[in-house]
C-alpha cells in the first residue's frame, strides 16, 4: 500500500475514541444431547472504533412537533468483517452500549461505516 493511503488511514484511525467487541451467533452441537444450539461467540475483542450518529428528521404536516431521531454509525477498520445479526458492544467515553448490525457496511480503503441499532431501543 502506498504512503498516501497509509497517511489517510492513520488520519481516520486517530479519531477512534472507542473500543468494540463483536459477537456472532454460531451453531454449537451439544455433546450430550446432540442438539444444535445457537450460542453467542466472541469473534473480535477491543477493536478500535468511533461511534457517531446520523440525525434523521421526520417532519409531518399533521404533526406540530418535529421528531428527531438518531441513527448510530460505527466507524472501524475495513478488514474487520461484521456479519448481519452480530451483536456489537461499544465502549466510548466510559459508556458501554449494546448494538446489532442493521445495515450493510459502507466499505472504503481506509475504513468502514456501519449503521447500527441499539438493542434496548429496538
Backbone torsions as a table, in degrees:
resi	resn	phi	psi	omega
1	UNK	NA	147.2	-174.4
2	UNK	-83.0	169.7	-175.3
3	UNK	-65.0	-41.5	179.8
4	UNK	-62.4	-40.0	178.0
5	UNK	-62.5	-46.9	-179.9
6	UNK	-60.1	-39.7	178.6
7	UNK	-66.1	-41.9	179.2
8	UNK	-63.4	-43.7	179.8
9	UNK	-65.2	-42.0	178.0
10	UNK	-63.0	-38.0	179.2
11	UNK	-63.0	-35.8	178.1
12	UNK	-75.9	-46.4	-175.5
13	UNK	-66.0	-25.1	178.5
14	UNK	-66.8	-20.3	179.3
15	UNK	-85.5	-8.4	179.2
16	UNK	-66.0	124.8	-177.3
17	UNK	-115.3	-2.2	-175.3
18	UNK	-130.8	179.5	174.9
19	UNK	-131.2	142.5	177.1
20	UNK	-127.3	149.6	173.6
21	UNK	-122.1	136.3	-172.3
22	UNK	-119.6	130.3	179.1
23	UNK	-117.8	141.9	173.5
24	UNK	-121.2	150.5	173.4
25	UNK	-86.4	125.8	-179.5
26	UNK	-125.4	151.0	177.0
27	UNK	-79.7	124.6	179.2
28	UNK	-123.0	131.5	178.8
29	UNK	-91.6	124.7	176.4
30	UNK	-69.6	122.7	-176.0
31	UNK	-66.0	-32.0	-177.9
32	UNK	-78.4	-47.6	-173.8
33	UNK	-98.2	-10.6	-176.2
34	UNK	62.1	17.4	178.7
35	UNK	-83.9	141.2	177.6
36	UNK	-88.0	123.7	-179.2
37	UNK	-114.9	153.2	174.4
38	UNK	-105.7	115.1	-178.1
39	UNK	-120.3	147.6	177.5
40	UNK	-79.2	123.3	-176.5
41	UNK	-123.2	132.0	177.9
42	UNK	-71.0	123.8	179.5
43	UNK	-111.6	-28.4	175.7
44	UNK	-140.5	141.1	-179.2
45	UNK	-132.8	138.4	176.2
46	UNK	52.9	50.0	177.3
47	UNK	-84.5	125.5	177.1
48	UNK	-58.8	138.3	-176.7
49	UNK	-157.8	176.9	172.6
50	UNK	-139.2	130.0	176.1
51	UNK	-102.6	125.4	179.5
52	UNK	-130.0	-174.7	179.5
53	UNK	-139.7	149.3	174.4
54	UNK	-113.0	127.7	-179.0
55	UNK	-86.1	135.2	177.8
56	UNK	-120.8	119.6	177.7
57	UNK	-99.1	123.2	175.3
58	UNK	-109.1	109.1	-178.1
59	UNK	-115.5	127.2	178.0
60	UNK	-120.2	139.6	-179.6
61	UNK	-65.7	-24.1	-179.7
62	UNK	-88.6	-8.2	-177.9
63	UNK	-106.7	121.7	179.9
64	UNK	-70.7	-39.8	-179.3
65	UNK	-88.8	131.8	174.1
66	UNK	-77.7	138.3	176.5
67	UNK	-101.0	125.9	179.2
68	UNK	-112.2	126.1	178.6
69	UNK	-117.3	154.7	177.5
70	UNK	-120.3	139.5	176.3
71	UNK	-113.4	118.8	177.9
72	UNK	-70.3	138.5	177.9
73	UNK	-126.1	128.6	179.4
74	UNK	-99.5	129.2	175.0
75	UNK	-110.8	127.6	-179.4
76	UNK	-157.8	-178.4	-178.8
77	UNK	-57.5	133.3	-178.8
78	UNK	-72.4	-11.0	-179.5
79	UNK	-84.0	-9.4	179.6
80	UNK	-87.5	123.8	177.8
81	UNK	-94.9	115.8	178.5
82	UNK	-109.4	108.7	-174.6
83	UNK	-79.3	155.6	175.2
84	UNK	-57.8	139.5	179.9
85	UNK	86.0	-4.0	178.1
86	UNK	-66.5	148.5	171.4
87	UNK	-99.9	136.1	-174.9
88	UNK	-127.8	123.2	176.2
89	UNK	-103.6	120.6	-178.4
90	UNK	-114.4	127.3	174.1
91	UNK	-112.7	120.1	179.7
92	UNK	-148.2	133.9	-179.0
93	UNK	56.7	35.3	176.5
94	UNK	79.6	5.2	-179.3
95	UNK	-117.0	132.8	176.6
96	UNK	-111.8	129.8	177.9
97	UNK	-130.9	155.2	-178.8
98	UNK	-106.0	133.1	-178.8
99	UNK	-132.7	170.8	168.0
100	UNK	-132.6	152.8	179.4
101	UNK	-74.0	123.7	-178.1
102	UNK	-115.7	-6.0	-179.5
103	UNK	-135.8	164.3	175.0
104	UNK	-69.3	141.9	178.3
105	UNK	-70.2	143.7	170.2
106	UNK	-95.5	109.0	-174.8
107	UNK	-94.9	132.9	173.9
108	UNK	-127.0	165.8	178.1
109	UNK	-62.9	-32.4	-173.5
110	UNK	-95.8	-20.6	-176.9
111	UNK	-168.2	177.7	171.2
112	UNK	-133.2	151.9	177.5
113	UNK	-121.2	129.3	-177.0
114	UNK	-130.3	124.0	175.8
115	UNK	-75.5	131.1	-178.0
116	UNK	-114.7	166.9	173.3
117	UNK	-130.5	128.5	178.8
118	UNK	-69.2	135.5	-177.0
119	UNK	-64.9	-43.2	-175.4
120	UNK	-80.6	1.8	178.0
121	UNK	-128.4	36.9	-175.4
122	UNK	-67.9	NA	NA
